[in-house]
Amino acid sequence: MFCCLRVVRRLCLEKILLQCIIQSRTLSGADAINALRPFYFAVHPDFFGQHPKEREVNENSLKRLNGYLENLQKPGFRSFKPTQLTFYVREREPNSSNVQESFSTSGFRAVSFTLHTRDLLSTVLDILNSCSLSTEHIQSLNVNSQPHKEAKSTQNRPIKWDKTYYSFTGFKDPEEDLEQAQRVETTLTSWLDDNEASAVKKLKKSLPLRKELERLKNELSHQLQLSDIRWQRSWGIAHRCSQLHSLGRLVQQRPEVLKNVKGRTVVFTDRSGMSAAGHIMLGTMDVHHHWTKIFERLPNYYKLQKRLLFLEDQISQLLGGIQVIYIEELQPLLTLEEYYETLDSFYNKLLDSRLRFHPHSLRGLQMILESDRYTPSLHEFGHFTIPTVCDPATLQWFIVAKAQEARENLKRKEEMMITEKELIGTSTEKFSLDRLYKEPSVSSAQMIDCCKRLLEESLPYLQGMHLCISHFYSVLQDGDLCIPWNWKS
């Protein structure tokens, strides 16, 4: 009993101490990044090269987390929405004293948590505690107890941690990692030498399943008159076949519920519903009962989609004819309901601001809405990225000032798309590849640069292979070769 009382007392004291720290200290942006280094090492996508699904989850969650942290550092920003995040966290080796072996290369666990804090320090502590990572190193940070205005002046001050910190915690020293990477830099030919045999073996094993996948996809597309069948993640061939078999069984058992899918695209993803792009989403963890409900709700989804398109048109008219678009590759996967709510909020804000744009002055330009940013930007492909919280006056000034540059970028995008397509075709033919493709996160400029350099090489290893241009080296479970776009020769 007394033992329990001591534990309770200790927990209470820790809680009070934590509250005092949060109330009395502020954390600069640079401090927060340094404090989160153990977290970044545990979840960084580059460490999940052999696990594309988990890598993509961490990439998307990191984007949302960075947006949340940016908002916390914006002066006067108060409009916070709870942000739910999921990360795959690499497991620590239990008895590892070597810094280089402090994390397991294959073990990881899924961690989900919701951020609702309004200051950097408590947010950092929440993240580390949620992932069961140590917070002791935060005590050694030079946390400023001065008001935020004084802290702001030093938020870009770099902090160099002492080597003893890494020895004590077992975390990797980034400087040491960089030095080692520079000493032993992987080249394309050396990596292909080491991994060609493994890739060929996996590819041959996957060929029957690849044919089965193509057969199932064509059969269901024809039977349901679908526009396309896609996958949000890079699941293996066997996993994809299993998903198509499940859909096929539902077609046999309940053909009447699929009468409204004609002309639509089905996407297998993490949750069921209709996406902002108007695609039917089937959650891979859901059972037939959930899928059936989605198909039954399609008429209501189609009505909401019409309202959404009308809303986009209304926004376009208020902004001089600029087109509101949704780009699946560049934006978070949103449901139709989530995207409609975002559009509706932005539309009402524009109405209240009474901005004045000359009619049709921005026709031909494009914009996307982002809820995780607070400053507008112009993408290299010519579309504007507009935060939903952007000040209307700032929005108007930015669009007008960047309109000509946006038109030039759009024209350059068309030229780059043509060049990219031609180079993919030429590279596929030269190396006798079965398939050459890229990850969505690889830009056209990066793909063009990669293909141009590939064409200067002699690579007999690639004949008959599936080559994916990515950001890392990897052999996928079905034999696809992944190489970084900026590979070294």
N, C-alpha and C positions, 0 to 999 in steps of 0.2 A: 504493500500500500504506500509506504513512504517512498519507495523507489518510483512509483507512478507519479506521486506528488512532485518529486524532484524533476521528473521529465516534463510535467506540465509547466512547472515554474520556469524551467529553462526555455521552453518554447515561447512562453509569454514574454520573457525578457528579450528573446531574440526578435520577437515581433515588434516590441516597443522600440528596440534599438534600430530596427530597420525603418520604422516610421520616422524616427528622429533624423536618421541619415537623409531620407528623402526630403523632409521638410527643411533641413538646414543646408543642403548642398544642391548645387546645380552642376550639370554635366555638359561640357561643350561637345560639338559635333565630332571633333577629332578624338576626344576622350571616349565617346560612345563607340566609335569604330574600333579603337584599341581594346576597350573592355569586351567587345563582342568577338574578338579574334578567335578565342577557343570555339565559339559557336560557328563562326565561318569555316574554320578548319573541319568541324564535324559534319557540316551540311553542304559544303561547296560542291556544285555539280561536277566539276572536273574529277572528283574522286569517285564518281559513279559511272565511269565510262562503260563498264560491263553491264550496267543496269539502266537502260534508257528510260523506262517508266519512272523510276525513282528520281533519275536525273531531271526529267522534265517537271515533275512535281516540285522539286527544290528550286528550279529556275523560276517557275511562276510564283512560288511563295516568296522568294527573295525579292522579286520585283515589287510585290505588294508591300513587303516589309520595308524596303527602301523608300517607297512612297509615304508610308506611315511615319518613318523617321524624318523625312524631309519636311512633312507637315508640322511635326513637333518643333522644328527649328525655325519655322516661319513666325516672325513677330506678330503677335495679336491674333494668331490663328486659333479659333475655338470650336469650329464645327467638326467634331470627331464622331465617327461611326465605329462601333466595335468591329475589329477586323479579325476574322478567324483564319488561322494559318495551319498548314500541315507540312511537316518536314520529315524526311528520312534522315535519321541521325546515326552516324557511324558509331559502332560499339567500341568501347575501350578494351584493349587487351588487359585482362585482370592482373597479370604479374609481369608486365613489361617495364623494364627499367631503361630501355633504349628509347631515345626520343624518336628515332625513325620508325619504331614499331609501336608507338603509343596508341595507334588506331588499327583495328582489324581491317583487312583489305576487303572482306566480303560481308561481315556481319553488320546489320543495321536494324534500326527499329523505327516505327512510325510514331511521331509525336504531334498531337494537335493541341492548339491553345488559342485563346482569344485575347487580343490586345485591346484595352480600353483605358489605358493610362494616358495622362496629359503632360508628362515630363520625361526627359530622356533617361534619367537615373532609374526611376521605377520601371520604365519600359525595359531597359537593359537587364535589370534584376529579374523581371518576370520571364524574359526569354531564357536566360541562363538557368533559372530554377525549373522552368517547364521542361527543359532538355536534360535535367539532372547534371548540369555542369557547375563547376566550382565558381563561387562569387568572391572568394577570398582575395583575388588579385585586385578587385575594385578598391579595396582599402588602401592599396599602394598608389593609386592614381592621384594626381594632383587636382582633386576635385575642388572647384572654386566655391567658396561660401559667400562671394560678393554677389550683388544683384546681377540679373541676367544681362544687363547692358554691358557690364564690365567683362562678364564671361564671354560675351559675343566677340570681343576684340581679340581673344586668344583661341577661338574655336578651331582655327586652322593650324595651330601650333603642333608640329609633329612630336610624338612621344616615342622615345626609343627605350624599349624594355631591357632590363639587365638580363644577362645570360642565365643568372641563377633562377630567374622566374621559370624559364623553360625546363631547367633541370628539376625544379621542385614540382612543377605541375605535370610534366611529361608531355606538354604540348610541343608542336613543331615550331622551330624558329624559322620564320619566313625568309630571313637573310641566308640562313644555312641551306634551305630548300632551293633558293635561287642560285646560290653558288654551286650546289651539286648539279642542278639542272644545266647550268652553263658548262660545267665540266663534262658531263655525259649527255650530250644533246642527241636525241633520236633523229636519224635521217630517214627519208622515205624508203630508200633502197635497203638500208639495214633492217628496217622494220618489216618490209615485205619479205626479205630473206628469212626472217625469224618466224613469220606468221602465215606464209603462203600455204604450207602443208595443212595447218589446222583449218584455215578457211576453206580450202578445197574439200577437205573431209566433211566439214559441216554442211557445205553447199550441196554436195552429192547426196547426203542424207536427207536434206530438206526438199529435194526436187519432186518426189511424189506428192508431198504435202502442198507444195507450191501449185502443182497442177490441180490438186483437189480444191484448193482455195479459189483458183480462177474459175473452175467449173461451178462451184457453189455460188460465187458472186454473180456470174453471168446468168445462172438459172434463177436465182431470186430476183435479180434486177429485171429480167424478162417477165417473170411470173407476176411481180407486183408493179411492173411498169415504172420502176424507180429511175431517177436521173443518175444516181450514183450511190455507192456504198463506200464509206470511209471509216478510218480509225483515227481518233485523236492522238493516240500514243503509238509508240513503236513496239507494239506487242509482237511476240513471235508468231510464226506461221501457224503452229499448232493451236495457239490461243485464238487466233482469228478464225480458224476453221471451226473451233468449238462454238464461237459466238454465232457464226452463220448457221450451224446445225441447230442451235437453240431457236433462232429466228425461223428456220424452216419448220421446226416442230410446231411453233405457234401458228404458222400459216396453215398447217394441216388441221390443228385442233380448233382454231377460231378464225376461219377465213373471212367471216363477215366483218370483223373489227378492222381489217386492213383495206377496206374498200376506198378509204380517203387518202391513200399514200401516193397515188399516181402523180408522176412528175417530180416527186420530192427526193431529197438526198437523206439517207439514213447514216448517222454517225454513231459509232460505238465509242462511248466515253465513260466518265466517272459518275454521271448522274443522268436521270431520265427527264425528258421534257422537250421543249422546242428551243433552239438556240436563237441568239440575236440575229443570226444570218438566215433564219427560217428553215434550218435543218432539223429533222427529227432525231433527238438524242436518246439513245438506249443505254442506260447504265449497266455496265458489265457485272456489277454486283447485285443487280436487281433480278427478281424472279419474273416469270411470265405474267404473274398477276399485275405487277407494276407496269410492265410493257403494255399489257392490254388496256390499262387505264389511260395511258398516253395516247394510244391509237383511238380510243373512244373520245378523247377530248380534242382531237384534231380540228373539228369544225369551230370550236371556241378559240383555239389557237389561231386559226386562219382569220377570224374576225379581229382578234387583237393585232395580228400582223398588218391588216389593212389600216387600222387606227395608227399603228406605228409609222407606216409609210406616209400617211397623211401628216403626221406630226413632223417627220423629217422634211416634208415639202413646206410646211409652215415655217420651220426654222430657216430653211433655205431662202424663202421670200424675205424674211426679216434681215438676212445677212447678204443681201445683194445678189442672190442666185447661187451662192456657194453650195455645193452638194455635200450633204451629210452621209458618210459611208461608214461601214463597219468592216474592218480587215481582220479576218480570223487569225492570220499568222502573227499579227503584231499586237493584238489586243487580248485581254483575258477572256476566257470562255464564259460568256454571260447567257443567262436564259432570256427568253423573249420578255418575260415580266420584268426582270432586272433592267434590261436595256430600255424598255418603255418608260420605266420610272425615272431613269437617268435623263432621257429625252424630255420628258414632261417637266421635270424640275428645271432643266436648262431653258426650255421654251418659256416658262413662266418668268424666269429671271430676265430673259430678253424683253418680254412684254413690259415688265416693270421699268426697265432701263430706257425704253423708247429710243433705241439707237437709230441713227439715220444713215442708211446706205443707199447710194444711187441704184435704182432698180436694174438688175441684170449686170451691174458693173463687175461682179465677181463670178459670172457664169463661166463654167469650165474648170473652176478650182474645186478642191475637195478638202474636207476636214473630218477628223475623227474626234470623239469625245473621250476623255480620260478622267476618271474619278480619283486617281492616285497621284495626281500632279497638281501644282498650283501656278506654274508659269507656262505660257503658250510657247510652242516651238514649231519649226518648219522641218519636216522630214526630208531626207535626201531624195525621196521619190516624189516630192512635190506636194504632199498633203499636209495640212496643218493639224497639229495635235493640240486640242483646246481643252484645258481643264474645266470641269463643270463649275468650279468655284472661282473661275477667273473674273476679275473685275471687268465689267462691260466696256468701260472707257479704254482700259488697257487692251482688251480684245480688239476693239475697233482700230486702234492705232497700230497694233501689231499686224493685223491682216492687211490693212491698206499699205503699210510700209513694205511688207514682204510679198505682195501680190505678184509683181513682175518676176521676182526670183522663183516663186512657186511655179509660175508658168514655164520658166526655163527648166526647172527640175522635172516637171511632168514630161516635157519634150525629151529630156535626157533619159528619163525612165523608159520611154518607149524605145529609144535607140538601144539602151542597155539590154532590154528584154529580148530584142531581136538578136543582138550580138551573143547574149548568153545562150539562147536556143541553138544558134549556129555552132558555137563552140562545143556545146554538149553533144550535138550530132557528130561533129568532126572527131571529138575525143572518143566517143563510143565506137566509131568506125575504125579509127587508127588502132586502138588497143583491143578490138574485138570483144568489147564488154557486152555482157548480157543486159546490163542496166547501169546507167549513171544518173545519180540524183543527189540532192542536197537536203540538209536539214532546214526547216523554216527560219532558224536563227542565223543562217548564213545569207548575207546580202548578195545581190546580183553582182556588185562590184567585186566582192570577195570571190565569188564563183568564177567570174571572168578572169581574174588574176590567176586563180588556181589552174583553170583549164589551159590558159596560155602557157604556163610554165610546164604543165604536164605534157603538152604537145612537143616540147623541146627534149623530152626524155625518151629513152628506150626502155619500156617496161613489159617484157614478155610475160611476167607473172600475172598480169591482169586479164589475160585471155579467158573469156567465158565467165568472168566474175561479176558480182554485183558490187559497185563501188559507191559509197556514200561520202559526200564532202561534208565534213563536220568541224568541230573545234578540238578534237582529240583523236588519238589512235585507239582502235578497238576492233575486235572481231566479234560480230554479233552471233547470237546462238544459232542462226540459220545460215551462217557463212558469209554475210555481207561484210565487206571491208570498209571500215570507217577511217578516213585520214583527215587531219586538220587542213583547212583551206590554205594556211600559210606554212605548209610543210617545208622542211629544209632539205636541200640536196647535198 
